[in-house]
């Protein structure tokens, strides 16, 4: 009988993939912790051999987005403007929790500068290409771009990203991964460079719902076993009809329709509904809305000192926040509170909500790098569906639902605020059904 591979061997495989000159490692990581990862792997291998009980994530190789503090390092957040800033005095709380749980942090991943785009382009440190049709150099999605590619290219087993308007779910959908955006306040933001404190959340990207659940248990500090599907009646889904179905490309539209049919065949109840809360979100998003106002508050001083070092496309989005009056900001926060209440009422009687994660498959990087108009149009489209969940204070998970050997497409399953564990349990059931049935031709 062949011996199981050691944790050290697994780490070395990840490091080899990251160092492959023909791969995407140089565009995926801003820093790799090779020596530390090997030492930690050796420790766990020795502990296993001695029969010592290990923590819950022992030996899991995880990448972290370059938005989280690591003791003694500058958190650059994908920006040249952060070069030379004060190093972090301590680890971010989620980094501390990962280490304590035995995760092996392999490196820090690239991202859209300051997490302010859903496309994943970064002119400073490079943009890793989507695994789908890699020779076409398609976007990975953002802002957690390197997070997704670190997993698809087996440089890590899972990744931790942030999600302010879809930055975990968008790259997961475009790259064929599972991406989970928890209810924001269930995972602490201490030591995470902010974009919009009202909308910011932290979540995992991984190949499966089960791995995301394991990571969420550690990130949130509350390990709960999802309820087995056999103990629940068939779920009832609200199929959201307004806003999320506009401008779908042919691949996404076809795959989404097939997925709904598949779920119906599996016994799930699907009820189409328009949402009044979703219909009225545009008012709090106008001209960047709450996010732009809060982003500018944090960036104002740094922009004054190093504005020329910013990606101009990111800078222009942040600077919209300078035009917002305090009265407008307060009114938008008040409206958001009312819309969250309306959304919670609309969810009564439903286990979750279904929608396409993003409206299109991944566009080519080159097309967006060379045209500000194409960049802005694609960015708005990528963020449109996912931002709904952040604005309405919910939780959501994106599941790959495409046919084999076709472009990745994400199905979003949306839960009410603080329904994270029931949502993960339901998502695992949906994932299992999709994997078992796949799709028929035609």
LOZAZA-972358 format. One record per residue (C-alpha): residue number from 1; x, y, z. Coordinates in steps of 0.02 Angstrom, whole numbers, plus 50000, padded with zeros to 5 digits. Example, Ala and Ser with C-alpha at 12.3 -4.5 7.8 and 13.67 -1.06 7.14 Angstrom:
REM residues 2
atom num=1 xx=50615 yy=49775 zz=50390
atom num=2 xx=50684 yy=49947 zz=50357
//
This chain:
REM residues 442
atom num=1 xx=50000 yy=50000 zz=50000
atom num=2 xx=50068 yy=50170 zz=49951
atom num=3 xx=50101 yy=50290 zz=50092
atom num=4 xx=49995 yy=50448 zz=50102
atom num=5 xx=50090 yy=50602 zz=50046
atom num=6 xx=50161 yy=50706 zz=50188
atom num=7 xx=50107 yy=50883 zz=50226
atom num=8 xx=50284 yy=50937 zz=50181
atom num=9 xx=50264 yy=50858 zz=50008
atom num=10 xx=50099 yy=50948 zz=49984
atom num=11 xx=50178 yy=51115 zz=50030
atom num=12 xx=50323 yy=51084 zz=49912
atom num=13 xx=50201 yy=51047 zz=49771
atom num=14 xx=50115 yy=51214 zz=49803
atom num=15 xx=50281 yy=51306 zz=49806
atom num=16 xx=50338 yy=51220 zz=49646
atom num=17 xx=50178 yy=51273 zz=49558
atom num=18 xx=50201 yy=51451 zz=49619
atom num=19 xx=50381 yy=51455 zz=49557
atom num=20 xx=50343 yy=51379 zz=49387
atom num=21 xx=50407 yy=51508 zz=49260
atom num=22 xx=50271 yy=51454 zz=49138
atom num=23 xx=50135 yy=51479 zz=49268
atom num=24 xx=50046 yy=51626 zz=49349
atom num=25 xx=50140 yy=51629 zz=49514
atom num=26 xx=50229 yy=51794 zz=49482
atom num=27 xx=50061 yy=51879 zz=49450
atom num=28 xx=49974 yy=51787 zz=49592
atom num=29 xx=50083 yy=51819 zz=49744
atom num=30 xx=50160 yy=51977 zz=49815
atom num=31 xx=50254 yy=51874 zz=49945
atom num=32 xx=50282 yy=51688 zz=49974
atom num=33 xx=50323 yy=51615 zz=50145
atom num=34 xx=50419 yy=51463 zz=50083
atom num=35 xx=50532 yy=51431 zz=50233
atom num=36 xx=50395 yy=51459 zz=50361
atom num=37 xx=50275 yy=51347 zz=50266
atom num=38 xx=50401 yy=51204 zz=50258
atom num=39 xx=50443 yy=51217 zz=50442
atom num=40 xx=50260 yy=51217 zz=50490
atom num=41 xx=50228 yy=51067 zz=50377
atom num=42 xx=50373 yy=50972 zz=50458
atom num=43 xx=50303 yy=51009 zz=50630
atom num=44 xx=50132 yy=50938 zz=50585
atom num=45 xx=50207 yy=50785 zz=50501
atom num=46 xx=50305 yy=50748 zz=50659
atom num=47 xx=50152 yy=50778 zz=50768
atom num=48 xx=50051 yy=50657 zz=50661
atom num=49 xx=50185 yy=50525 zz=50676
atom num=50 xx=50181 yy=50542 zz=50866
atom num=51 xx=49991 yy=50534 zz=50873
atom num=52 xx=49973 yy=50711 zz=50940
atom num=53 xx=49800 yy=50788 zz=50919
atom num=54 xx=49806 yy=50926 zz=50789
atom num=55 xx=49703 yy=51086 zz=50770
atom num=56 xx=49557 yy=51089 zz=50646
atom num=57 xx=49648 yy=51158 zz=50493
atom num=58 xx=49816 yy=51074 zz=50525
atom num=59 xx=49910 yy=51059 zz=50362
atom num=60 xx=49785 yy=51153 zz=50252
atom num=61 xx=49885 yy=51264 zz=50134
atom num=62 xx=49802 yy=51435 zz=50126
atom num=63 xx=49842 yy=51598 zz=50039
atom num=64 xx=49790 yy=51767 zz=50109
atom num=65 xx=49745 yy=51924 zz=50013
atom num=66 xx=49869 yy=52068 zz=50025
atom num=67 xx=49741 yy=52165 zz=50125
atom num=68 xx=49774 yy=52078 zz=50292
atom num=69 xx=49907 yy=52133 zz=50415
atom num=70 xx=50054 yy=52018 zz=50449
atom num=71 xx=50169 yy=52067 zz=50592
atom num=72 xx=50317 yy=52171 zz=50533
atom num=73 xx=50257 yy=52188 zz=50353
atom num=74 xx=50180 yy=52333 zz=50258
atom num=75 xx=50004 yy=52290 zz=50201
atom num=76 xx=50015 yy=52356 zz=50024
atom num=77 xx=49837 yy=52317 zz=49968
atom num=78 xx=49896 yy=52299 zz=49789
atom num=79 xx=49960 yy=52478 zz=49782
atom num=80 xx=50127 yy=52563 zz=49755
atom num=81 xx=50059 yy=52704 zz=49862
atom num=82 xx=50078 yy=52595 zz=50016
atom num=83 xx=50264 yy=52567 zz=49989
atom num=84 xx=50361 yy=52637 zz=50136
atom num=85 xx=50211 yy=52648 zz=50253
atom num=86 xx=50220 yy=52586 zz=50431
atom num=87 xx=50231 yy=52396 zz=50450
atom num=88 xx=50092 yy=52308 zz=50542
atom num=89 xx=50125 yy=52290 zz=50730
atom num=90 xx=50027 yy=52126 zz=50740
atom num=91 xx=49936 yy=51999 zz=50634
atom num=92 xx=49759 yy=52033 zz=50577
atom num=93 xx=49636 yy=51939 zz=50685
atom num=94 xx=49592 yy=51818 zz=50545
atom num=95 xx=49776 yy=51783 zz=50515
atom num=96 xx=49797 yy=51745 zz=50699
atom num=97 xx=49648 yy=51628 zz=50695
atom num=98 xx=49711 yy=51537 zz=50541
atom num=99 xx=49882 yy=51509 zz=50619
atom num=100 xx=49805 yy=51451 zz=50783
atom num=101 xx=49695 yy=51328 zz=50688
atom num=102 xx=49847 yy=51253 zz=50601
atom num=103 xx=49828 yy=51328 zz=50427
atom num=104 xx=49992 yy=51344 zz=50331
atom num=105 xx=49995 yy=51518 zz=50256
atom num=106 xx=50088 yy=51499 zz=50092
atom num=107 xx=50089 yy=51681 zz=50039
atom num=108 xx=50003 yy=51847 zz=50009
atom num=109 xx=49903 yy=51863 zz=49848
atom num=110 xx=49885 yy=52002 zz=49722
atom num=111 xx=49725 yy=52101 zz=49709
atom num=112 xx=49644 yy=52250 zz=49627
atom num=113 xx=49722 yy=52404 zz=49704
atom num=114 xx=49636 yy=52442 zz=49870
atom num=115 xx=49503 yy=52311 zz=49826
atom num=116 xx=49406 yy=52438 zz=49723
atom num=117 xx=49356 yy=52343 zz=49566
atom num=118 xx=49273 yy=52179 zz=49521
atom num=119 xx=49387 yy=52141 zz=49373
atom num=120 xx=49553 yy=52098 zz=49454
atom num=121 xx=49668 yy=52206 zz=49347
atom num=122 xx=49822 yy=52276 zz=49433
atom num=123 xx=49945 yy=52385 zz=49336
atom num=124 xx=50072 yy=52383 zz=49478
atom num=125 xx=50099 yy=52199 zz=49516
atom num=126 xx=50019 yy=52110 zz=49369
atom num=127 xx=49855 yy=52023 zz=49333
atom num=128 xx=49847 yy=51833 zz=49342
atom num=129 xx=49752 yy=51754 zz=49199
atom num=130 xx=49593 yy=51653 zz=49219
atom num=131 xx=49620 yy=51464 zz=49203
atom num=132 xx=49484 yy=51455 zz=49069
atom num=133 xx=49562 yy=51474 zz=48896
atom num=134 xx=49723 yy=51537 zz=48975
atom num=135 xx=49799 yy=51576 zz=48807
atom num=136 xx=49659 yy=51705 zz=48786
atom num=137 xx=49716 yy=51793 zz=48947
atom num=138 xx=49546 yy=51822 zz=49024
atom num=139 xx=49518 yy=51917 zz=49187
atom num=140 xx=49519 yy=51820 zz=49351
atom num=141 xx=49387 yy=51932 zz=49429
atom num=142 xx=49419 yy=52043 zz=49577
atom num=143 xx=49462 yy=52110 zz=49688
atom num=144 xx=49525 yy=51945 zz=49760
atom num=145 xx=49609 yy=51900 zz=49596
atom num=146 xx=49767 yy=51813 zz=49657
atom num=147 xx=49663 yy=51722 zz=49789
atom num=148 xx=49565 yy=51631 zz=49654
atom num=149 xx=49714 yy=51588 zz=49544
atom num=150 xx=49815 yy=51525 zz=49692
atom num=151 xx=49681 yy=51392 zz=49713
atom num=152 xx=49643 yy=51351 zz=49531
atom num=153 xx=49828 yy=51330 zz=49494
atom num=154 xx=49860 yy=51224 zz=49650
atom num=155 xx=49975 yy=51349 zz=49734
atom num=156 xx=49859 yy=51337 zz=49885
atom num=157 xx=49715 yy=51228 zz=49937
atom num=158 xx=49606 yy=51375 zz=49985
atom num=159 xx=49616 yy=51564 zz=49995
atom num=160 xx=49551 yy=51703 zz=50105
atom num=161 xx=49486 yy=51859 zz=50020
atom num=162 xx=49377 yy=52007 zz=50058
atom num=163 xx=49207 yy=52049 zz=49987
atom num=164 xx=49139 yy=52227 zz=49986
atom num=165 xx=49035 yy=52212 zz=49828
atom num=166 xx=49074 yy=52037 zz=49768
atom num=167 xx=49263 yy=52023 zz=49780
atom num=168 xx=49258 yy=51841 zz=49839
atom num=169 xx=49109 yy=51782 zz=49736
atom num=170 xx=49157 yy=51863 zz=49569
atom num=171 xx=49329 yy=51779 zz=49552
atom num=172 xx=49254 yy=51617 zz=49617
atom num=173 xx=49119 yy=51622 zz=49483
atom num=174 xx=49236 yy=51668 zz=49341
atom num=175 xx=49367 yy=51538 zz=49390
atom num=176 xx=49255 yy=51390 zz=49433
atom num=177 xx=49274 yy=51394 zz=49623
atom num=178 xx=49160 yy=51407 zz=49773
atom num=179 xx=49164 yy=51578 zz=49855
atom num=180 xx=49076 yy=51619 zz=50018
atom num=181 xx=49032 yy=51795 zz=50078
atom num=182 xx=48977 yy=51781 zz=50261
atom num=183 xx=48866 yy=51902 zz=50353
atom num=184 xx=48991 yy=52044 zz=50375
atom num=185 xx=48999 yy=52058 zz=50564
atom num=186 xx=49024 yy=51872 zz=50594
atom num=187 xx=49209 yy=51882 zz=50545
atom num=188 xx=49315 yy=52017 zz=50631
atom num=189 xx=49392 yy=52152 zz=50520
atom num=190 xx=49530 yy=52200 zz=50643
atom num=191 xx=49694 yy=52216 zz=50547
atom num=192 xx=49609 yy=52221 zz=50377
atom num=193 xx=49638 yy=52376 zz=50272
atom num=194 xx=49462 yy=52446 zz=50245
atom num=195 xx=49370 yy=52493 zz=50087
atom num=196 xx=49196 yy=52525 zz=50156
atom num=197 xx=49167 yy=52472 zz=50337
atom num=198 xx=48979 yy=52467 zz=50308
atom num=199 xx=48998 yy=52338 zz=50168
atom num=200 xx=49166 yy=52250 zz=50201
atom num=201 xx=49168 yy=52064 zz=50240
atom num=202 xx=49298 yy=51924 zz=50239
atom num=203 xx=49271 yy=51754 zz=50163
atom num=204 xx=49351 yy=51598 zz=50087
atom num=205 xx=49374 yy=51533 zz=49910
atom num=206 xx=49398 yy=51346 zz=49889
atom num=207 xx=49355 yy=51199 zz=49776
atom num=208 xx=49204 yy=51147 zz=49880
atom num=209 xx=49072 yy=51207 zz=50001
atom num=210 xx=49141 yy=51091 zz=50135
atom num=211 xx=49311 yy=51174 zz=50131
atom num=212 xx=49232 yy=51347 zz=50137
atom num=213 xx=49130 yy=51292 zz=50289
atom num=214 xx=49286 yy=51229 zz=50379
atom num=215 xx=49372 yy=51395 zz=50349
atom num=216 xx=49220 yy=51497 zz=50398
atom num=217 xx=49211 yy=51403 zz=50562
atom num=218 xx=49387 yy=51461 zz=50603
atom num=219 xx=49368 yy=51638 zz=50534
atom num=220 xx=49207 yy=51667 zz=50631
atom num=221 xx=49265 yy=51577 zz=50788
atom num=222 xx=49108 yy=51469 zz=50787
atom num=223 xx=49131 yy=51294 zz=50720
atom num=224 xx=48958 yy=51222 zz=50686
atom num=225 xx=48918 yy=51063 zz=50591
atom num=226 xx=48796 yy=51102 zz=50450
atom num=227 xx=48632 yy=51008 zz=50467
atom num=228 xx=48628 yy=50851 zz=50358
atom num=229 xx=48510 yy=50872 zz=50209
atom num=230 xx=48409 yy=50718 zz=50258
atom num=231 xx=48351 yy=50808 zz=50414
atom num=232 xx=48269 yy=50951 zz=50317
atom num=233 xx=48119 yy=50960 zz=50202
atom num=234 xx=48157 yy=51012 zz=50022
atom num=235 xx=48207 yy=51194 zz=50015
atom num=236 xx=48103 yy=51333 zz=49939
atom num=237 xx=48202 yy=51459 zz=49837
atom num=238 xx=48153 yy=51634 zz=49784
atom num=239 xx=48213 yy=51652 zz=49604
atom num=240 xx=48252 yy=51838 zz=49592
atom num=241 xx=48182 yy=51915 zz=49433
atom num=242 xx=48225 yy=52099 zz=49434
atom num=243 xx=48396 yy=52173 zz=49395
atom num=244 xx=48500 yy=52013 zz=49404
atom num=245 xx=48442 yy=51944 zz=49236
atom num=246 xx=48481 yy=52097 zz=49131
atom num=247 xx=48620 yy=52087 zz=48999
atom num=248 xx=48661 yy=51904 zz=49028
atom num=249 xx=48774 yy=51833 zz=48894
atom num=250 xx=48720 yy=51676 zz=48804
atom num=251 xx=48830 yy=51557 zz=48905
atom num=252 xx=48772 yy=51623 zz=49074
atom num=253 xx=48589 yy=51631 zz=49023
atom num=254 xx=48588 yy=51454 zz=48957
atom num=255 xx=48683 yy=51382 zz=49104
atom num=256 xx=48576 yy=51473 zz=49232
atom num=257 xx=48414 yy=51412 zz=49152
atom num=258 xx=48480 yy=51234 zz=49149
atom num=259 xx=48531 yy=51246 zz=49330
atom num=260 xx=48358 yy=51304 zz=49384
atom num=261 xx=48281 yy=51159 zz=49289
atom num=262 xx=48403 yy=51039 zz=49371
atom num=263 xx=48359 yy=51102 zz=49545
atom num=264 xx=48174 yy=51088 zz=49507
atom num=265 xx=48200 yy=50908 zz=49449
atom num=266 xx=48292 yy=50872 zz=49612
atom num=267 xx=48136 yy=50921 zz=49711
atom num=268 xx=48177 yy=51100 zz=49762
atom num=269 xx=48032 yy=51222 zz=49752
atom num=270 xx=48069 yy=51376 zz=49645
atom num=271 xx=47961 yy=51533 zz=49657
atom num=272 xx=47995 yy=51681 zz=49543
atom num=273 xx=47985 yy=51850 zz=49629
atom num=274 xx=48025 yy=52032 zz=49602
atom num=275 xx=48104 yy=52119 zz=49752
atom num=276 xx=48056 yy=52295 zz=49803
atom num=277 xx=48212 yy=52310 zz=49909
atom num=278 xx=48324 yy=52267 zz=49762
atom num=279 xx=48229 yy=52387 zz=49649
atom num=280 xx=48267 yy=52532 zz=49766
atom num=281 xx=48452 yy=52497 zz=49795
atom num=282 xx=48506 yy=52614 zz=49655
atom num=283 xx=48476 yy=52765 zz=49766
atom num=284 xx=48605 yy=52714 zz=49894
atom num=285 xx=48729 yy=52666 zz=49756
atom num=286 xx=48718 yy=52829 zz=49659
atom num=287 xx=48889 yy=52901 zz=49611
atom num=288 xx=48978 yy=52770 zz=49715
atom num=289 xx=48858 yy=52788 zz=49860
atom num=290 xx=48905 yy=52735 zz=50035
atom num=291 xx=49059 yy=52639 zz=49975
atom num=292 xx=49139 yy=52789 zz=49887
atom num=293 xx=49105 yy=52904 zz=50035
atom num=294 xx=49183 yy=52785 zz=50160
atom num=295 xx=49329 yy=52744 zz=50045
atom num=296 xx=49372 yy=52927 zz=50022
atom num=297 xx=49370 yy=52957 zz=50209
atom num=298 xx=49508 yy=52827 zz=50232
atom num=299 xx=49608 yy=52876 zz=50077
atom num=300 xx=49600 yy=53066 zz=50087
atom num=301 xx=49768 yy=53087 zz=50176
atom num=302 xx=49859 yy=52955 zz=50073
atom num=303 xx=49791 yy=53029 zz=49912
atom num=304 xx=49859 yy=53197 zz=49965
atom num=305 xx=50032 yy=53124 zz=49994
atom num=306 xx=50045 yy=52992 zz=49857
atom num=307 xx=49898 yy=53013 zz=49740
atom num=308 xx=50008 yy=53000 zz=49586
atom num=309 xx=50055 yy=52822 zz=49635
atom num=310 xx=49875 yy=52760 zz=49626
atom num=311 xx=49800 yy=52665 zz=49481
atom num=312 xx=49706 yy=52810 zz=49396
atom num=313 xx=49551 yy=52703 zz=49373
atom num=314 xx=49544 yy=52662 zz=49557
atom num=315 xx=49587 yy=52839 zz=49609
atom num=316 xx=49444 yy=52912 zz=49508
atom num=317 xx=49320 yy=52795 zz=49591
atom num=318 xx=49382 yy=52840 zz=49765
atom num=319 xx=49380 yy=53027 zz=49729
atom num=320 xx=49195 yy=53021 zz=49690
atom num=321 xx=49172 yy=53008 zz=49878
atom num=322 xx=49240 yy=53184 zz=49901
atom num=323 xx=49082 yy=53254 zz=49821
atom num=324 xx=48963 yy=53171 zz=49943
atom num=325 xx=48882 yy=53283 zz=50074
atom num=326 xx=48866 yy=53221 zz=50252
atom num=327 xx=48677 yy=53239 zz=50239
atom num=328 xx=48672 yy=53127 zz=50084
atom num=329 xx=48781 yy=52997 zz=50168
atom num=330 xx=48670 yy=52992 zz=50322
atom num=331 xx=48512 yy=52980 zz=50218
atom num=332 xx=48584 yy=52835 zz=50120
atom num=333 xx=48628 yy=52743 zz=50279
atom num=334 xx=48450 yy=52770 zz=50342
atom num=335 xx=48378 yy=52710 zz=50176
atom num=336 xx=48491 yy=52558 zz=50182
atom num=337 xx=48423 yy=52513 zz=50354
atom num=338 xx=48244 yy=52522 zz=50287
atom num=339 xx=48286 yy=52418 zz=50134
atom num=340 xx=48370 yy=52284 zz=50241
atom num=341 xx=48209 yy=52270 zz=50342
atom num=342 xx=48105 yy=52260 zz=50182
atom num=343 xx=48221 yy=52126 zz=50112
atom num=344 xx=48207 yy=52022 zz=50271
atom num=345 xx=48017 yy=52030 zz=50256
atom num=346 xx=48026 yy=51977 zz=50074
atom num=347 xx=48130 yy=51824 zz=50122
atom num=348 xx=47994 yy=51759 zz=50240
atom num=349 xx=47945 yy=51585 zz=50186
atom num=350 xx=48102 yy=51558 zz=50080
atom num=351 xx=48257 yy=51460 zz=50127
atom num=352 xx=48367 yy=51561 zz=50008
atom num=353 xx=48371 yy=51664 zz=49848
atom num=354 xx=48445 yy=51613 zz=49680
atom num=355 xx=48528 yy=51723 zz=49549
atom num=356 xx=48672 yy=51717 zz=49425
atom num=357 xx=48830 yy=51771 zz=49516
atom num=358 xx=48890 yy=51878 zz=49370
atom num=359 xx=48805 yy=51913 zz=49203
atom num=360 xx=48948 yy=51863 zz=49087
atom num=361 xx=49093 yy=51745 zz=49071
atom num=362 xx=49265 yy=51821 zz=49096
atom num=363 xx=49313 yy=51951 zz=48965
atom num=364 xx=49491 yy=51967 zz=48899
atom num=365 xx=49616 yy=52068 zz=48999
atom num=366 xx=49683 yy=52159 zz=48847
atom num=367 xx=49513 yy=52227 zz=48798
atom num=368 xx=49493 yy=52308 zz=48969
atom num=369 xx=49671 yy=52370 zz=48989
atom num=370 xx=49661 yy=52473 zz=48829
atom num=371 xx=49489 yy=52553 zz=48849
atom num=372 xx=49427 yy=52653 zz=48998
atom num=373 xx=49251 yy=52639 zz=48929
atom num=374 xx=49259 yy=52449 zz=48916
atom num=375 xx=49338 yy=52439 zz=49089
atom num=376 xx=49201 yy=52544 zz=49170
atom num=377 xx=49061 yy=52453 zz=49081
atom num=378 xx=49129 yy=52281 zz=49126
atom num=379 xx=49163 yy=52332 zz=49306
atom num=380 xx=48986 yy=52394 zz=49335
atom num=381 xx=48915 yy=52236 zz=49258
atom num=382 xx=49026 yy=52119 zz=49360
atom num=383 xx=48979 yy=52204 zz=49524
atom num=384 xx=48793 yy=52229 zz=49491
atom num=385 xx=48721 yy=52064 zz=49554
atom num=386 xx=48843 yy=52030 zz=49695
atom num=387 xx=48833 yy=52203 zz=49775
atom num=388 xx=48650 yy=52171 zz=49815
atom num=389 xx=48701 yy=52054 zz=49957
atom num=390 xx=48826 yy=52175 zz=50034
atom num=391 xx=48702 yy=52319 zz=50026
atom num=392 xx=48564 yy=52214 zz=50106
atom num=393 xx=48679 yy=52142 zz=50242
atom num=394 xx=48657 yy=51961 zz=50191
atom num=395 xx=48767 yy=51811 zz=50162
atom num=396 xx=48792 yy=51722 zz=49995
atom num=397 xx=48890 yy=51586 zz=49911
atom num=398 xx=48937 yy=51563 zz=49729
atom num=399 xx=48939 yy=51385 zz=49662
atom num=400 xx=49009 yy=51329 zz=49494
atom num=401 xx=48865 yy=51265 zz=49388
atom num=402 xx=48931 yy=51256 zz=49210
atom num=403 xx=48932 yy=51103 zz=49099
atom num=404 xx=49098 yy=51010 zz=49090
atom num=405 xx=49229 yy=51088 zz=48975
atom num=406 xx=49137 yy=51254 zz=48959
atom num=407 xx=49173 yy=51428 zz=49028
atom num=408 xx=49148 yy=51443 zz=49217
atom num=409 xx=48978 yy=51511 zz=49272
atom num=410 xx=48925 yy=51544 zz=49451
atom num=411 xx=48758 yy=51513 zz=49535
atom num=412 xx=48730 yy=51624 zz=49686
atom num=413 xx=48632 yy=51560 zz=49835
atom num=414 xx=48586 yy=51705 zz=49949
atom num=415 xx=48536 yy=51695 zz=50131
atom num=416 xx=48466 yy=51817 zz=50257
atom num=417 xx=48579 yy=51906 zz=50380
atom num=418 xx=48660 yy=51785 zz=50504
atom num=419 xx=48592 yy=51631 zz=50415
atom num=420 xx=48770 yy=51580 zz=50370
atom num=421 xx=48770 yy=51401 zz=50434
atom num=422 xx=48599 yy=51355 zz=50363
atom num=423 xx=48654 yy=51431 zz=50198
atom num=424 xx=48814 yy=51329 zz=50195
atom num=425 xx=48715 yy=51171 zz=50230
atom num=426 xx=48592 yy=51209 zz=50091
atom num=427 xx=48733 yy=51256 zz=49972
atom num=428 xx=48817 yy=51088 zz=50003
atom num=429 xx=48655 yy=51003 zz=49953
atom num=430 xx=48641 yy=51107 zz=49795
atom num=431 xx=48824 yy=51075 zz=49755
atom num=432 xx=48799 yy=50888 zz=49774
atom num=433 xx=48649 yy=50890 zz=49658
atom num=434 xx=48739 yy=50989 zz=49524
atom num=435 xx=48890 yy=50876 zz=49529
atom num=436 xx=48786 yy=50718 zz=49522
atom num=437 xx=48671 yy=50768 zz=49379
atom num=438 xx=48776 yy=50887 zz=49274
atom num=439 xx=48687 yy=50941 zz=49117
atom num=440 xx=48615 yy=50857 zz=48964
atom num=441 xx=48656 yy=50917 zz=48789
atom num=442 xx=48536 yy=51028 zz=48700
//
